[in-house]
Amino acid sequence: MIYSVSALAHILGAKLLGDPNSKVEHIFYDSRNIISPTHGVFIAFSGIRNGHNFMEEAYKKSIRIFICSHIPVVHPDATYLIVENPITALQKWAHHHLSSYQGLTTIGITGSNGKTVLKEWIDQCLWDEFSIIKSPKSYNSQIGLPLSILQIDSKHNLGVFEVGISKPGEMDKQEKALHPNIGVLTNVLAAHSEYFKNKEEHILEKIKLFKHSNVIIFPNEPSISKIIREIYPDKKLVSFGEDHSDIQLLKTTLKDNIALLKISIFGKVIEYTFPFTDHASIQNVLGLLAVLNEFEFSPNFIQEKLLQLQSVSMRLELMSGINNCTIINDSFNSDYQSLEIALHFLFQQNKPKKVLILSDIFQSRMPDAELYKKIADLVNSFPLQYILLVGEKTYKYKNLFTAMYKSFLSTTEVIKFLENQSIKDATILIKGARKFELEKVAQLLVVQSHDTILEVNLHSLLMNVNYFKSQLKPETKIIAMVKASSYGLGNFEVAEVLQYYHIDYLAVAYPDEGFKLRDKGIYLPIMVMNPEMSSYDRVIDYKLEPEIYSFRELDLFIQKLKEKNTAKRYPIHIKIDTGMHRLGFQPEETRKLGELLKDNDWIEVKSVFSHFAVSDVLEEEKFTRLQASKLNYSFDILVTILGYKPLLHISNSTGIINYPEYQFDAVRLGIGMYGYIDNEKALKKLENVITLKTVISNIHELKPGETVGYGRRFIVQKNRSIATLPIGYADGIRRIIGNGKGYVNIQGKKAPIIGNICMDMMMVDVTGIACKEGDTVIIIGENPSLKKYAEWYQTIPYEVLTSISPRVKRIYYRE
C-alpha cells in the first residue's frame, strides 16, 4: 500500500496543507504503537480518547503526515489532510483501495458471535488454494475493517473479513467499505442487542452488509430466515441448520474427541468426521461447509480440510516467567498480520529488554524469499535484543534478521538451548505455528504451572474503563483503584496496562503496594489511601502521594519532609469525613486545616476528597447528597484559604452512574473496571474480566448407596458420574457452596457441586455431560458469574475477587 499525499487528498476530499509529494505506506492511530514512522500517517480519530490530543506525541516520534479534523499545533515541516470525520475518511480510503482490485473475491462475515472462528477456519481450509487477505485477530470495527481492507495487494485473490457493529446506522458505513461478494451471517443473539429495539431490528441492521452480495449464507432460524427471504428474494440464499436447510445437519454422533456428522448438502447426504464436539463448533462448521460448497470443492477435499482444523485462539497470553521475565504466549497463529500485532503488544510491556521466539510461517502463498524478506523487515523495525528462530525456513533466511539471533530446526533444540542458557529480566514473545508446539517453550519459561488458573482479560478491563469514561466529561480525571493487588487480579500487570493507556492516577491502600509498583517501573502518580506513619520515609523516597486524614498525621508527615529536606512542595490528598466515619477531617475542622496548610512551603494539596457510603443504594439518596454537600462545603473553605484549587472527588463506580452530577474533577474507578457494578443497566454494558478455571482430574462412576467427600454428605441415589476438580477452599472456594448450592460449567452445562468442598479439591456431578478427564471447567466467568458467586457466598463481589488465593496462577491476555 503506497499512496501519494496528493492522491490521498483527492480520495478523501481533504484539504491539503503541506507537501503533496509525500508518500504514505503505514497507518498509525495510536501514538504508543509508532515504532518505525517512515512514510507513516497518523489518523486522529475522535471519540472517548481524542486522537487529536496525541498528534504532538506522534510528531515527536517523527510522524510528519496527519489525517485530522483540526490541527491543534501546526508544524511547518508536517503535512495535514483535514477532513470532516477521520473515521469516515478511513472508510472512504478503504472503499477506494478495494475497488482497485477487481479480481478479488470477498467474503464478509457478520453475526453476534462465531465470526472470528469461521473466518479463521476458512483461512485454514483455503490458504493453500488462494492467496488470502483476512482481518487480523478480530479487527471488525468501524476502524478495524477498513484497516484490514487497506492491507490488500495485487497478490491477493480472496479476502475474508469480519464485520462488526454495535449500534444502528453503523452497518451502512461498513457495507460501503466492503460490499462482499459472499455474505455470511453466523447468528443474531438477543444478548447482544441492547442498542437495538428488538431482535428484528438487530437482524435488519446486520444484513445490510449483504446489499451487493451475490450469495447470502445464513442460519435457518425462523426470524432470520423470514427477514432475509423478504429483503433479498432475488439473491442466491443458502441456509444452514437442522430443519429443512440447504446445509442440513441430520445426525451427530460423538465419540471421544470426534464428532461424526451426517449432513445433507442440497439433498446429497454426506458423512464427515469433525475434530470438535462442542455445540458452538458444530454450528460453525455448518457455515464453513456452506462456504466451501460455494467454491465447489469435493467432499474428499472438504473432509481432508476438516480433519486439519485447529482451535482458534485470538488472544495473547501474558504470564510471569522465570528469571524475572514476562512471557507472552501467542503460539497458536502463524501469519504476518498477527505477528505485527503481537510485536506491538510486546513493545507495550515495561521491561526494556525484548526477546522474540519465532517459528516458520505457513499461512501464505507468497514465495518464501519474498515472504521472509517481508517478515524480516517487520521484525527488524522493532528494537529487539535477541531472536530465537525455529524451523527450516527461518533457518534458511536467518541472515535477513539484524538483531542478535540463534536459529534452530526444531522446538526440541530450542528447549535444550533454553535449559542451558537462561534469559533474564526480559519480556519474551513466543510466536509461531501450532505444528511447532511452542507452547512447550512457554511451559518451560513460566514461573509455575497449575491446572487451576485465573484468566484476566485486559482488553475487557480497558473496554470497561472506556465505558465509564464515556459517562464522564472529557476533562474529568480517572483515579484507578489497584489496591489489594487490583482486587485480586494482579498488582503490577493491571497497573502496567492502565499506565500504557494513559490513566490519570493510580490508588493503593498501603505503601508496600506502591513500593512494588515503583520497583517494577510504574511511574504514574500513586495515591496511598492508608499511608502508615512508619513508612513515611519510603513513601517520600518512592514519590507516593499520601492521604492525610488527621492533624497528627499532617504534622508527622511535614516533620518527615523537613527531615529529608525535600526540594519542592510535596503532593498530599486531604480526606474529609462526610458521614462514613472511618478516616478524615470533620467538615467543621476544615477552616483550621486550611490555616495550617496556607502558605506551607513543604506540601501542596493535590486533591480534596471523601467516600460515598451508599451511592449504590438509591433509597439513601438523601444521605448521598448530604455527603456531597458536606464535601463541597469543606472544599470551598479550603480553596478560599489556600488560594489555589486542588482536584475534588468523591464518586466511585456506582457514583459515576447514579450521580453523574458529582463527578467533579475526578472519579475513583474500582470494581466497575473489573467487570461488576450494582446497577443492572450499567452491568449489561460491562465485559467480563475474569475467568477462574480448572480441569477435571478424575471421573468416578458411582452406584446407589456410595458416598462422596468428607462427612459422607452426598449419598448416591442412582448411578452417577462424579468428577473431581483440583480446586478447594485453600484456593478461595468457600465450603458454603458445596452440597448442591453452587455449580460449575462444563461443556456449557451446569454441573452441581456435591459433597463438602475440600482444602484442595471439590467434586461435581457430571452425569449426562459428555466430558472426560482433562476437560476445562469454568468456576467463575460468564456463567456462573461473579455476581452469582457473591449471592452463593452471601457477600459482595469485592470479597469473592480478593479471596482468590495467591497460589492460583494468574494469566493475562489481550484479544
Secondary structure, DSSP 4 states (H G I P E B T S, - for coil): --EEHHHHHHHHTPEEES-TT-EE-EEE--GGG-S--TTEEEE---SSS-GGGGHHHHHHTT--EEEESS-SS--TT-EEEE-S-HHHHHHHHHHHHHHT-TT-EEEEEESSS-HHHHHHHHHHHHTTTS-EEE-STT--STTHHHHHHTT--TT--EEEEE---SSTTHHHHHHHHH--SEEEE----GGG-TTSSSHHHHHHHHGGGGTT-SEEEEE--HHHHHHHHHH-TTSEEEEEESSS-SEEEEEEEEETTEEEEEEEETTEEEEEEES--SHHHHHHHHHHHHHHHHTT--HHHHHHHHHT-------EEEEEBSTT-EEEEETT--SHHHHHHHHHHHTTSS-SEEEEEEE---S--S-HHHHHHHHHHHHHTS--SEEEEESHHHHHTGGG--S-EEEESSHHHHHHHHHHS---SEEEEEE--GGG-THHHHHHHBS---S-EEEEEHHHHHHHHHHHHHTS-TT-EEEEE-HHHHHTT-HHHHHHHHHHTT-SEEEESSHHHHHHHHHTT--S-EEESS--GGGHHHHHHTT-EEEE-SHHHHHHHHHHHHHHT-SSPEEEEEEB-SSS-SS-B-GGGHHHHHHHHTT-SSEEEEEEE---SSTT-GGGHHHHHHHHHHHHHHHHHHHHHHSS--EEE---HHHHHH-GGG-TTEEEE-TTTTT--S-HHHHTTSPP-EEEEEE--EEEEE-TT-EESGGG-EE-SS-EEEEEES--GGGT--GGGTTTT-EEEETTEEEEEES---SS-EEEE-TT----TT-EEEEESSSS-HHHHHHHHTS-HHHHHHTS-TTSEEEEEE-
